[in-house]
């Protein structure tokens, strides 16, 4: 019996090698550091399939809001980038490609949102990977090697867009910059390379949240607010308010009846934890609220102003054009003073 127990680890290792599988390590451990946004899915193929066949997708793509989005500068810019990849690399970044590389546990790390530089990792059985659009087009790419693993890279077109990919032991890796892919391969093979999992913004966000949802997004707020593209396209237009946070995390979970999203923002230099018992007591007074916003320790002047404006309906000021306020104003504000900024509540 003792000899049998000693043989089990060796048998497991041999089986993994025979199946060409990578031992299950968190994908954040093999994602190089430097990302501004990290998106992880427990089963990306399932999520993609559910979304593609959902009534919500059909409603969204037929809505007036989507038609407006199609005419936006952001949408047109994305189309330009897609065309650049199709022309330069020879593979169109469309739904056909996405479905062919959608595996189980997956991660997408974005390093530059302006240039759309990213690294995508997904657990995909070798048999499926060999049937992917990428693998079938590998002859158009240049074969190279990093950390003992083969990968393929191609750069082309006037824009100089680049794509690289590798299939290693049950993992498919795809990147728009070669150095991210080679760094991931080095991490996969045990090299001492900085990983996103060990960056302070990432670890602080994870420790501030509970169990991961089906889809988890983590973002490096310091890096995002410095990015011109983020400041230009962030629809909430409250970048100045985000500067007090260093990171954030959002978890999406689904049930048969609802989709639930839980967000946590990590405050910069937060110091000692703030008790939220008072907030919980207040929320019990409005159990049917669909949307709420609460403060654990608001400034006295802030609270007084909020009560005057929200409860007593006192409006003695309107937002000035350059005060940084996110309050858009109402028709009744046109005749009021603009000398005092309103509290954003």
Secondary structure, DSSP 4 states (H G I P E B T S, - for coil): -HHHHHHHHHHHHHHHHHHT------GGGGSBS--SEEEEES-HHHHHHHHHT-HHHHHHHTSHHHHHHHTSHHHHHHHHHHHHHHHHHS---SHHHHHHT--SSEEEEEEETTTTEEEEEEE--HHHHTTSHHHHTGGGSEEEEETTEEEEEEEETTTTEEEEEEEETTEEEEESSHHHHHHHHHHHTT----BGGGSHHHHHHHHHS-S--SEEEEEEHHHHHH-HHHHHH-TT--HHHHTTEEEEEEEEEE-SS-EEEEEEEEETT--SPPP-HHHHHHHGGGTT-SS----SS--HHHHHHHIIIIIS--------TTS-------GGGGGS--SSPPP--
